[in-house]
Amino acid sequence: QQPVQSPQAVILREGEDAVINCSSSKALYSVHWYRQKHGEAPVFLMILLKGGEQKGHEKISASFNEKKQQSSLYLTASQLSYSGTYFCGAGYGQNFVFGPGTRLSVLP
Amino acid sequence: GAGVSQSPSNKVTEKGKDVELRCDPISGHTALYWYRQSLGQGLEFLIYFQGNSAPDKSGLPSDRFSAERTGGSVSTLTIQRTQQEDSAVYLCASSPTLNNQPQHFGDGTRLSIL
């Protein structure tokens, strides 16, 4: 069951913040976040396991709300290099499904 | 260390021909995934292998698609009687185990069906 991502696309100016959400109607065991730049393969950012943890990766962090079956990816003080499509991946025990992606464009 | 290797990087073939795409995962990774990505679209799950367990083939779009993984390492995705709608980038990923570990992606095979 594919998770839902919002927004579908976002345009930022360099230095602005953004939040990307990933939600599931089915109980999540884990949430992955990946970034894919145009013409390249997806690159792993972080994994969050159920338990409501939060993780950080430079100026990119994420939270996982187990009760709401939702994860949010926070990008602060965005840089040009943050541009790309962000995919969340939902782990449902033995199954894993990527969300449809959020296209992020950071402009100078 | 070496990452996930896929070959060929590009494949152009005529409609109706069979194609084989190869994926060499990171050594020691027991989980291997195949995805398909059409232009501007998301990652469509095709199949995964986990150790010696039976593969999860639930994402294969038709019986023209098949995959195998020999010796728990290299995997081959075969598409028979290719159709134009099969044109896409086929991505392979591997991880140490299922789901709670990062997936490491290869650069993909860009398949074009004429």
Chai-1 contact restraints between the chains, C-beta under 6 A:
chainA,res_idxA,chainB,res_idxB,connection_type,confidence,min_distance_angstrom,max_distance_angstrom,comment,restraint_id
A,S30,B,N99,contact,1.0,0.0,6.0,A-B,restraint_1
A,S30,B,N100,contact,1.0,0.0,6.0,A-B,restraint_2
A,A41,B,F105,contact,1.0,0.0,6.0,A-B,restraint_3
A,A41,B,D107,contact,1.0,0.0,6.0,A-B,restraint_4
A,A41,B,G108,contact,1.0,0.0,6.0,A-B,restraint_5
A,P42,B,F105,contact,1.0,0.0,6.0,A-B,restraint_6
A,F44,B,P102,contact,1.0,0.0,6.0,A-B,restraint_7
A,G91,B,N99,contact,1.0,0.0,6.0,A-B,restraint_8
A,F96,B,N99,contact,1.0,0.0,6.0,A-B,restraint_9
A,F98,B,L43,contact,1.0,0.0,6.0,A-B,restraint_10
A,P100,B,G42,contact,1.0,0.0,6.0,A-B,restraint_11
A,G101,B,G42,contact,1.0,0.0,6.0,A-B,restraint_12
